[in-house]
Amino acid sequence: MFKGTTIVAVKVEQKVAIAGDGQVTFGTNTIVKHGAKKVRRLYEGKIIAGFSGAVADSLTLCDKLEGKLESYQGNLVRAAVELAKEWRTDRVLRRLEALMVAASSEALLLISGTGEVIEPDDGVAAVGSGGPYAQAAAKALVRNTQLSPAEIAGEALRIASEICVYTNDSIIIEEL
């Protein structure tokens, strides 16, 4: 199975950025791609999302979120809740192995297949194999620097890439 990635999101006031590395891993020991794009703009560029997990599953969820955003006129919280409900209850979707971070200028959310839609208290969220490393680095940078969310997300991902073997430094950042 193709897996392995790190996504980190940082929101400070109305500015938000999501960064993702480009590594795709097959099994536990083979890198098959260095420059995958795992962060995308959705709903007329007003929402950004990053995903980790099995590639096809992640892309399916991204498409599903886009559809929910269309249905709810770009209301990220409502679309995320509806996606999480469908993901948890649908027999096919329930088997998808992925996590998603989605953000607008109003909200930053972690969305899981077990029905959770979590808005972090401190404006930092991360998923994937290097998620804990990137999250710790981002929290430290938010607390101790005046860097922008995009700069923090990029630097946090670079730090994670130095620690996690499933994370590389081919970084894509989207910001609002």
ChimeraX attribute file (.defattr): number of C-alpha atoms within 10 A of each C-alpha:
attribute: neighborCount
match mode: 1-to-1
recipient: residues
	/A:1	11
	/A:2	16
	/A:3	22
	/A:4	25
	/A:5	28
	/A:6	32
	/A:7	36
	/A:8	33
	/A:9	36
	/A:10	31
	/A:11	28
	/A:12	14
	/A:13	11
	/A:14	10
	/A:15	17
	/A:16	26
	/A:17	29
	/A:18	32
	/A:19	33
	/A:20	33
	/A:21	31
	/A:22	24
	/A:23	25
	/A:24	26
	/A:25	22
	/A:26	14
	/A:27	12
	/A:28	12
	/A:29	9
	/A:30	11
	/A:31	16
	/A:32	13
	/A:33	12
	/A:34	16
	/A:35	15
	/A:36	17
	/A:37	18
	/A:38	26
	/A:39	27
	/A:40	19
	/A:41	18
	/A:42	21
	/A:43	17
	/A:44	10
	/A:45	12
	/A:46	14
	/A:47	25
	/A:48	25
	/A:49	27
	/A:50	29
	/A:51	30
	/A:52	27
	/A:53	23
	/A:54	20
	/A:55	22
	/A:56	15
	/A:57	18
	/A:58	21
	/A:59	16
	/A:60	14
	/A:61	23
	/A:62	22
	/A:63	13
	/A:64	19
	/A:65	24
	/A:66	23
	/A:67	17
	/A:68	21
	/A:69	23
	/A:70	16
	/A:71	12
	/A:72	15
	/A:73	12
	/A:74	19
	/A:75	17
	/A:76	26
	/A:77	21
	/A:78	15
	/A:79	21
	/A:80	28
	/A:81	18
	/A:82	19
	/A:83	24
	/A:84	22
	/A:85	17
	/A:86	17
	/A:87	22
	/A:88	19
	/A:89	14
	/A:90	10
	/A:91	10
	/A:92	10
	/A:93	17
	/A:94	15
	/A:95	12
	/A:96	19
	/A:97	17
	/A:98	22
	/A:99	22
	/A:100	25
	/A:101	26
	/A:102	28
	/A:103	28
	/A:104	24
	/A:105	18
	/A:106	14
	/A:107	19
	/A:108	30
	/A:109	23
	/A:110	23
	/A:111	23
	/A:112	20
	/A:113	22
	/A:114	13
	/A:115	18
	/A:116	15
	/A:117	21
	/A:118	16
	/A:119	18
	/A:120	15
	/A:121	8
	/A:122	13
	/A:123	19
	/A:124	26
	/A:125	27
	/A:126	31
	/A:127	26
	/A:128	23
	/A:129	20
	/A:130	26
	/A:131	22
	/A:132	18
	/A:133	23
	/A:134	33
	/A:135	24
	/A:136	16
	/A:137	20
	/A:138	29
	/A:139	18
	/A:140	13
	/A:141	19
	/A:142	20
	/A:143	10
	/A:144	9
	/A:145	9
	/A:146	10
	/A:147	13
	/A:148	17
	/A:149	26
	/A:150	21
	/A:151	17
	/A:152	27
	/A:153	36
	/A:154	26
	/A:155	20
	/A:156	26
	/A:157	34
	/A:158	20
	/A:159	20
	/A:160	29
	/A:161	23
	/A:162	13
	/A:163	14
	/A:164	18
	/A:165	17
	/A:166	23
	/A:167	29
	/A:168	24
	/A:169	19
	/A:170	16
	/A:171	25
	/A:172	20
	/A:173	23
	/A:174	20
	/A:175	22
	/A:176	18
